[in-house]
């Protein structure tokens, strides 16, 4: 049998090569059950062809959408689907013919001896694959690193002290987090058909899982959605393993966030910590990373409309709502539903209620705040402190403003069913969502839908179906749903007075205005439900992966710094042997060399070429069959000074504006007219941006002006560069110049000047002299060099001109390029040129170089 790992190693081969391999049944060797047997059908020639299986979506989340318990008498396990689970609701957004599989933890503990039986049961009944962790693994992974380190930090709580803000970074907890993520990845591997299935990973519990999956399956369709906020770079950069988490996430094809703010913070961290900038392409945000475009999705999740509407149509819901209406007869009810944790702002909400009654005593006895507290999702001293604090504040306010038969705050602490919550929503005039920080929070969405009512509910509450629906929302500025609710009253939850004022405004707002706000919200919420969200993410994941089989992939890095480099199918490493063989068989050679980043490392402070480089160039130039040129964006003065020892070396400076064939030949300018009046416009504009952007500077050239921002703050420098680009394009619209944004630069230069034009002019001149080149070697590292590669491709493919027998366009670095070849770095470039030099003059030069190295 061919193992899964063997198939993955063959992943570099064309997809067509797997027609036989894909017919191999996959065995769930851990679960002990067959997950899929693809039965072949015979065609007319008796050849077995595989049946096309259904597309599958594998949902990976911390918890499975399963409720379970064990009968203590029979010792049997009983499981059922949790209809309220988000990961279960996703299936409504997927194509009808697709299968949905789930990987995650169970909410109940299963003894080791029962785990195989439970796994088989869940797999056969629900297509759920459970991950089992020991108590120690669970404590380190979930209660330790996830809930007491990552969760507070992602909600802007720095671990300044153990009592407030979670625990400080603990290497053992981090290792436990990695172990758990690897176990999740192992379970996904057992069921994954990596050429066909899509994997959707959810939330901060599994942020390093993408690295494990991508390492095993280079072409897996992999998406990730973060349900919590992503903190600003100032908070995130405090994480000691910040780069490992970022690089792991960048192994996904699509990364989703609820709001632009969360995505912006993530992109800022990628820019500041990894040096990766994003681009907007036709409405999509993309990160160019190792030859791949990582798509960024900004779309908040929604609620399951059908499920909530079915609850509203239940007789029991209507009966309970009627009872609650009678209980609070004559009172204005405000409702809040929150988890019992530090950041949900329950105590602040209670304080605002107290302030309202203090400032507006006429409301005493007329307004009630019903607060439902969901059970806390984690353990710890902080949870108990929150419960004690909120209970104490509620008691104080009730004692101060309450009386027999009236309590201004009704605090319901404990599990409350969806049905009961719906009843409270239905009879409440206002909903207060006062969280200090929250990823999304769907309470306001559910409240709005419940206020829309249903036939059964309307009848029980005595509401005519033609009666205009109304609702009023008070939402915190710091929660993910806030931007989508434009009719809500947004408040700063830290400002108790502002929350109290919002409550008062909601109580006294006219019904007509409440109706208009409600209609606006309901229309949006009902059309942007959980199915819409899942469908949109699924389609974008398919779009992000459409070029998977148009590229080849290479594994780069170790551990969590692992990443996959993607290159074109014809893109390959250039070997010295290949070039030297072609070099020796040709008689008219043109060698074009970029300087910065190619022959000189970008990080070098002193840009003067080493003696070894000068020796290699002199050796190449001494061969009468060779024409050697340095083609650089630098000015002609520094290039002339640096390469003065090379008598017969050609230099093309400022991207080809100035060219000379040898040291003693005159400088020639390109055919573009030398009119630099446009500099009088550009210089003051660039100076203005230099003054306001610390770390930036202007590089004047004879034919161009360049604004550099590599030493500025990455975010601010990038923002200023974009603004400068737009500014210059507008003021130079009628000038014969080009404004170009490059790697941490904005350059203005005359139209028609490029390195591509240099290539065409040099080849044309050589042909006019009867020396048509039959060998062309061109190497460079940045965007301006892509112009040379593009020109070479055009010349090679043009049948109307004399062919170039051997053409090598080579970029430096493993990245997307119009060149067909690459070398890893500057030392590799020098090594290859050394091989060409050796071929020119034989072993004598080789001995000379060895002596110099010694």
N, C-alpha and C positions, 0 to 999 in steps of 0.2 A: 504493500500500500504506500502511496505517496503521501507523506505527511503534510500538514498545513504549513509548517516552516519551510519545507522544500518547495512548496508551491509559491510561497512568498519570495523565496530567493530567485525564482524564475520570473519575478514580476517585471524585470527589465525587458522581457521579450514582448513582442506584439500580443495584443489580446487574442488574436486568431489562433495563437499557439496553444490556447488553453481549452480548445473545444473538446479534446479528449480528457484532459485533467478534470474539467468541470463536471464530468459524469460520475466522478468518484463519490460514493455516498459519504456523508459526513457523520461521524459517530460521536455522540455525547458521552465520551468515555468517563467523565466524572459523574454525570447524572445517571449513567447506565441505561439510557434510552436513545432510540434512534430519533434524531431531530429532523432528518430529511433523507429520503431515498428517491433519487431521480430515476424513474423507470424509463428506459429508452423505447422509442418507437422505431419500427423498421421502415425504411423507405423502399423504393422500387428496386434498388440495387442490393438490398440486404444489409446496408450499412446502418448501424444504430445511430440515431440522432437524438440529442438530449431534449427532454421536454422543457419548455420555457416555464420556469417557476414564477410564482407571484413575487412582486417586489416587496421588500421587507424594510420596515423602519425599526431600528433597535433603540429603545429609549433607556438611557442609563441615568439613574437618579439615586440619591442617597437611600430612599425608601421605595419599596415596591408598592403598587396600588392595591394592597391586600390587607384585609383584616383577618386575624386568626386567633384561635384559642384552643386549648386542649381540655378534653373531657377527663377529669381526674378519675372517674370511675372506670371508663373503658380504655383510658390512656390513648384515645384516638385524637388525631388532629382534624380540625374543621376550619376551612378557609372560605372567604368570600371576597369579591371585588369591592374595593372602597370607591363608591361612585363619586365621592367628593374629591378624590385625589386628582390633582392637576395632570399628572402624567397619564392617567387613564383617559381623561377628557381630550387629550391631544388627538386621539384617533379620529375624531369627527372632522378634522381638517385634512386628513390624508386621503388619497384616492381610494375609491370603494374596493378596488381589487387588491389592495396591499394588506400585508399582514403586519401586525405591530407586536413586537416582543419587548420584554421588560427585564432589566437587570438592576438589582438593588438589594438593600437589606430588608429583612422582615422587622415588623414592629414588635414582635414577640421573640423571646429567647427560646432557642431550640437546642436540646442537649445533643452532644456529639453523636451519640448512638442513633439518634432519630434523623440526623441531617440528610442522609441519602434518601430515606423514605419521603421526607418532606419535599426534597428537591424534585424527586420524580413526580410527586403528586402535583406540585405547582406547575411543573413544566407541561404535564399532560393536560391539566385542566385550564390553565390560564396563559400559557406561553410565558411564564415568569421564571427567571433564572435567579435564585437567591444567592447572595454572597454571605458567607458565614464568617464572622469574626469572633475571636476569643474575647473574654471580658477585658483583658488588658489591652488588646488591640482596639477595641471599641472606645475604651476610656481615653486612650492617647489620641486616636483619630477624631472621634466625634466630640466627646465632652472636653477634651484637652485642646487640640489644635484648632478644630473648627469653631466650636461654640465659645471658647474662652480666650482664643487668640485672634483668629481671623474675623469672626463675626463682629466683635467690638471694634476692631481696627477698621473694617470696611464701613462701619457706621460712625467713624470719626472719633472713636474713644481710644486715645493712646494709653497704654498700660503703665501709667505713672505710678500707680500703687495697686496692690492686689485687691483692695476693697472696691475700688472704682476703676473700671476700664479694662478688666480682664487680666490675664496672666502675661508675664513677659515671655519673650521668645525662649523656647526650651528645645534644644536640639533633639532630645529623645521624643518629644511630641511631634516634631517635624518628621522624624524617621518613621514614627507610627503612621503619620498621614501618608507618607510615600508607600509604606507597606500596604495599607488599605487600598490606595489607588491602584497599586499593582494587582491586587487580588480582584478588584473590579475589572481591570483590563484582561486578566486571565479568563474570567467568565465570558466577557464579550468575545474573546478569541475563540472560545469553544463553539459558538453558534454563528460566527460571522462568515458570510460569503462576501469577501472583500471587493469583488468586482461588481457586485450587484446591490448590496445592502447599503443603507444610509444609517449612520450612527449619530444620535443627538444626545449630547451630554449636558446635564443640568447642574448648575449652581456651584458655589465656591467649595463645596465638599470634594469636588473631583477635578480640580484645576490642573493637576499634573497627569491625569489619566491620558490626555491627548498625546503626550510624548511617548508613552508606552505603546499606544495603538499605532501611531505613525511609524514608529521604529519597526514594528512587525509587518505593517501593511502600508506601503508607500502611497498607494492609490485609493485608500479607503475614503469614502465620502463622509467627512467628519465635521459636525457642527457643535457649537457650545453656546449655551445661553446662561447669562449671569442674572439671577433673580434678586440679588442684593445691590446696593449702590456700589460703584467702583470709586474709591476715594481719590482725592486730589493727589498729585505727585508728592506734595509735601508730607502727606500722611503715608502714602504707599511706600515711599523710599525708606521709611524706617524699618521695613521688613528685611532682615538679614538675607533672606533667600528670594529677594525681589526679582532678580534676573532669571532665576530658574523657573519661577512661576510664569513670568511673561513669555519666555521662550517656549515653555510647554504649551501655553495657550495658542501661540503662533503656529503650532503644528496643526491647527484646525483650518478648514477651508472657509468657515463662516463663524463669526463671533457676534452674538447678539446682546443688546442692552435695552433696558426699558426706555431710557431717555437719552437725549443728546448729551446732557451733562455727564452722565456716566461714561458714555463712549468717548467724550472729549477728554476726560481724565485718563482713560486707558490709552488713548492715542498720545497724550502728553507724556505719559510714563514711557511709552515705547520710544518716543523721540529723545527724551532726556537721558534715559538709561541704556538704550540700545542703539541710538542714532538712526532710528527708522522713521521716516516721514510718511505721512499719508497723502493721498491724492483723491480728489473727487472726479469720478468718471461717469458722465451721463447720469447723474443722480445717485450713483453709488459711491460709497467711501471704500477705498482700498489701500492696504499696506503692501508695498512691494518688499518681499522678504525672501531672500535666497532663490530668486527666480520665479516665485509664485506670488500671486496677488491674493492676500488674505482679505476677504470681504467683511465689512462691518455692517451689521444689521441694527437699525434703531426702530423698534416697534414694541410697545408694551403689550403684555398679555391682557386677556379679557376674561369674562366669566362665562359659564356654561348657561346660556339662555334657556335652553329646553329643560334642563334639570331644575332651575329655579322656578320657571313657570309651572312645572308640574307640581312643585311644592305649594305654590300659591293656589292651585286648583284643588288641593286636598281639603276635604271637609274638616279634618282635624285642625288644619291651619286656620281656616275660617272661624271655627268655634273658639279657638284660643284667642284670635285677634278680637273677636266680639267680647270675650271676657276681659281682655286687657283694656278695651275701649271703655267698658263699663267701670272697671276699676279706677281708671284715671279720668273719669267723667268730669268735665269742667276744667281740666288742666291741660296745659300745653306740654307735650312730651318731646324731649330731646333724647336722642339715643347715641350711644357709643359702644362699639364692639372692638376689643383690642386683646392681644396676647398680654399676659402678665409678665412684662419684662421692663427693664430700665428705660428703654427708648420709646416706648409707646405713649409716654406723656400723660398717663392717667391721673397722676397726682396734680399735674399742671392744669388739667381739665377741671378737676374738682376745685382747685383754687380759683379758677376763672368763674365757676358757678358761684362760689362764695362771694367773689368780688361783685358779680352781677346782682346778687340779692342785697349786698351791702349798699351799692350805689342806687339800686332801684327797689326799695323796700315794698313798693306797691305790687311787685311780682311774687312776694312771699305767699305761698298757698296756691299760686296760679301756674307755676312752672315746675317741671320735674325733669331731672336728668337721670335716665336709666343707663347704667354702665354695666355691660356684660364683659367679664374677664375670662378669656380662654386660658386653659392651663398652660403653664410655662413649658417651653420645648427643651429646656436644659435644667440641670441641677446646679445647686450652689448657694452660697450664702447671699449673693446679690439678689436672687429671686425672692428669698424670704424677706430681705430688707425692703424690697419694693412692695411686697404684699402688706407688710406691717405699716409702711408709710402711707400707702393709699387708704388702707382701712382706717388708720388714725385720722387722716384729713377728712374722710367721709363722715366719721363719727362726730368730729368737732363741728362741721358745718350743719349736720343734722341736729345736733344739740343746740346750736345757736339759733337756727332759723326754723327748725321743725317744731311740730306740736302733735298732739294726739290726732291720728288720722292723716297726717301729712309729713312726709320726709322729702326734702328737696333732692337728695341723692339716693337712688335705689341701686345699691352695689350688689350685683349678682356674681359671686365668685365661684366658679365651678363649671363643669362641662354643661353646655347648653346646645341642644340639637339645632340643626339647620331649620327645622320647622318652627321652633320657638323663636329663633332669631328673626325669621321672616315675619312672624306675627308682630313682633316689636317694631320692626322696620315699617310695617304697613300702617301702624297707628301713630307714628312719630312725625311731628311737623318739621323736625330738623335733625340732621345727623352731624355729629362733631367728630372729626378725625384729626386728632391733635398730636400725632406722633412727632417726636423730636428728630427722628431720622428713620426712613423706611424705604425699602427697595421699590415696592409698587403700592401695596395695600388696596384691596378690592372691596373694602367695606362700603365705600361711597357708591360703587357700581351696583352692588347688591341692594343697597337701600333705594336707589333710584328705580330699579326694576320692580321692587316690592311696592313702591308708591304708585306704580302704574296700575297695580291691582290685577284682578282676574274676575270673571263672571261670578265664581263661587264666593270669592272674598267680598266683592262689591255687594252681593246680596246679603251676606252676613252683617256687613257694616252699614247697610242701608244707604249705599251710595248709588245714585243713578248713573248708568253707563255713559250718559252724555255729559256728566259732571267733569269740568276741567281738572286734570290731575295737577298736583303741585307738590313741590319738595324744595328744601333749602339745605345746601351743603356748606359746612365750614371745614376747610381742609388746610392742613399744614403746608407751608411752602417747601418743606423738606421731604416730601414723599413723592414717589414716582408717578402717581396718578394725577398730581396737581396740574401739570401742563395740559392735560387732555380735558380738564373740566373748566372751561373758560367762564361758565356761569356761576361757579362756586365763589364763596367768599374766602379768599386765601389769607391766612394769618401766620404771623410769627409765633410759634408755640411757646417761645421763651417770654413773650410779652403777655402776661396774664391779663392786663387791662385791655389789650387789643382783642383777645379771645372773648372776653366778657362783652365788649362792644359788638362783636360779630354776633354773639348770641342774642343780644338785644335787637340788633337789626333784623335778624331772622324772625324773631317773635312778632315784630311790628311791620314787616314788609307786606305790601299789598298782595292779595291772592293772584291778581293778574300777572304781576311780575314773577311770582313764584312759579306760576304756570308756564310762562315763557322760558324760564331757566330750566324747568323740569323737561319740557319738550325738547329743548336743545340737547340736554344731557342724554335723555332716553334714546333719541335718534342715533347719537354717536355710539353709545354703549351697546345697543342692540345690533348694530352693524359691525362693531369691532369686538366680537366675542372671541372665545378661546379657539373656536374652529378657524376663524379668520386669521388669527395669529399663527396657529400651527400651519395652516395652508401657505401663508406668506413665507414663513421661515423655510418650509420644505421646498418651495419653488426656488427660493433664493439659494438654497444649498445645492440644488441641481444645477443652477446657473453657474455657481462658483466652481463646480467640479467638471464643467463641460470640456475642459482642455486636459483632463487627467491623462488621456491616452495619446495626446499629441506631444508629450514631453517624456524625457528620460529623467530618472531620479537617482541621486547619490546621497548616501547617508554621511552626515558631517557631525563631528562632535561626540562627546561621551556623556553618559548620565542624563540629567535633566537639561543640560545644554545641547542635547541632541537636536538636530534639525535636518530636514531633507532639502537638498538643493535641486531645483528643477531646471532643465536645459532642453533646448530643441533636440529633436531626434537625430539631427545631423551634426550636433555640436559635440566636439570631442577634444580631448587633451592633445596638444601638439607635441610630438616627440622629436628630439634632436635628430634621431636616425632618419626619420621621414623627411625632414627638411634638408639635411645634409645630402641625402641620396638625390633629391631633386636639384639641389644646388650644384652638385658635381656634374650633372648631365645637361647643364644649360650654359649658354655663352653670353647672354645679355641680361643682366640682373638689375632690378631696381629694389632697393631696401629702404623702407620708410619707418622711422622710429620716433614715437612720441618720447618726451623726456620725463616730466613730472608724473610720478605714479607708475612709470614703466621702467625707465633706466635709473630713476632716483626715487626712493620711497617717499610717499606723501608726508610721512611723519618726520622726515629729516629736516633739521633746522638749517644746516649748511647745505645749500643746493649745489655747491661746486662739485663737478664730476670727479670721481676717484681716478687715480692713475690707471687702474685696471680698465676702466671704461674707455679712457683715451687710447690706451694701447689696442684694445679690440677695434675701436673705430678706425684707427690708423691702419691697422692690418686689413680690414675690409676695404678701406678706400684705396689701398695700394694695389689691389687686384684690378687690372684694366677692364675686366668684364663687369665690374660693379659700378653702380651709381648709388651713393649712400646719402640720405637726407635725414636731418633732424627736423621734424614737423611739430612745432610747439605753439602754444598760445602766448608764450612769453615774448617780451620785447626783443628787438634785434641787438641792443647793446649788451645785456647780460649774456645772451647766447654767443655773441661774437667773442666776448671776453673769456667765457668758460671753455669754448672749443677752439681757441686760437692755436693750440698745438696741432690741430688737424688741418693740414694745408688743403686737402682736396675734398673735405667734407662739405656737402651742401646744407644750407640752413633755410628753412621756411618759417619766418617769425610771425607772430600775431595772427595765427590761423591762416597764414598764406598771404597776408597783405604785403609782406616784404619777403623776397626770395633772392638768394645768391647761390651760384653753383659751386664756387670754391672760395677760399679765403681771400684771394686777390681779385676776384671778379666783382663787378659793381652790384649793388642792391637793385633789384627790379621791383617795381610795385605792380599790383594787379591792375587790371583795366578799369577798375572803379575809380571815378574822379575823386581826387583828394580835396574834398570840401569839408572842413571840420567846423563850420559855423554852428552845427547842431550841438557841439560841446558847450557852447555858451548857454544853451538851454538846459543841458543835462547836468552840468557841474553844480549849479546852485541847488537843484533838486536833490542830488545825491548828498550834498553837504548838509542839507536840512535833515535827511534821514540819518546821517552819520552822527549828528549832534544829539539826536533823540534816541539812538540805539547804541548803548554802551558796548564796546568791543568790536564795533564795525569800523571799516576804513575804506578809502577809495584808492584804487590802483590806476594811475593814469598811464595810458599807452599812446603811442603816436597816432594809431588809427582807432582806438577804442577807449572806453572808460568802464571800469569794473568796480562794483560795490561788493565787498566781502563781508560776511557776517558769521564766519566759522567760530569766532571767539565770543560771540554774543550769546545771550540766553537762547537755547534752541527754539523754544516756543515763540518768544517775542521776536527773535531774529527771523524766523520763518514767516511770521505774520507781517513784519515790516517789509520783508522781501516781496511778498505777494502784493502788498499795498504799493510799494515802489514800482513794481512791474506794471500795475494798472495805471499808476500816475504817469510813468514815462510813455507808455503806449498811447495815452490820451494826448499828451503835449507834443509827441513826435509823429503824430498820424500822417503829416504831410512831408516828413523828412525822409531822405533816402537811406534810412538806417533800419537795423533789426534790434529789437529788445529781446534778450534771451535770458531765461533763468536756468542756471546750472547748479552744480553741487556747491551749495552755500554761497552762491554769487548771483548777482544780476549784472549782465553785461550789455552794453550798447556798442554796436559796431556797424560799419557800412554794409549795405545790402550786397550780396554776391560774394562775400568773403567767407570762405569755409575751408576746412581741411579737405573736403571732398573735391573742391575745385583745384586744390593743389595737386592731387593725384592725377586728375584729368589733364592738367597743364603739363606736368612732368612727362607723362606717357606720350602726349602729343608731340612735345619737343623732341623726345628720344626717337620717335618714329620719323619725324621730319629730318633727323640727322642720319637716318638709315640704321638705327640701333633699336629697332622695335624689341621691347623686353619679352623674353620667354620665361622669365622667373620674376615673380613679384612677392615680396615679403613685407607685410605691413602690420605693425603692432602698436596698440595704445590701450588706455585704461578708462577713459571717461566718455561723456556724451559727445564731445566735439570729435572724438575719434570715430564715433559711429558714422559720421559723414564720409570718412575715408572708406569704411567697410561697405557702405551702401554704394559708393561710386565704383568700387572694385567689383561688386556683385553685378552691377549694370554692365560694366565693360566685359566681364567674363561671359555674360549671357547674350551679348550683342553679336549676332552672326555676321553683321556687315563690316566688322573691323577685324584686323588680324588677331587671331587668338593668342592668349597668354597660356603657354603650356602648363606652367606650374604657378598657381596663385595661392598664397597663404594669408588670409586675413585673421588676425589673432588678437583677442582681448586679454587683459590681465585681470584675473579673478574669475571665480565661478559664478557667473551672473548672466541674465538675459542679454543677448547681443546680436547684432546683425553679422558678426563674424562667425566663421564656421569652426574656429579653433579657440582654445584658451590655454593660458599658462597660469599657475597658481599665484605667483608673486614675482617681485623684482629679482630675487636671486635666480629663479627659474629662467627669467628673461636673459640675464647675464650668462647663465650656463649655456643657453641655446646659441646666443651670439658668439660665445667662446668656441662652440663647435663649428660654426660657420667660418670663424677666423682661422681655426686650425685647418679646416679643409682648404682654405685659400693658400696658406704658405707651408702646410705640412708640419711635420713633427718638430721642426726647429722652433716654431712659435709656441708649440705646446710646452717645450722645455723652458722657454723664456717665461711663460705664465707661471709654471711651477716654481721657478726661482723667485718671481715677484711675490707669489703667495707666501713662500717661506720667509 
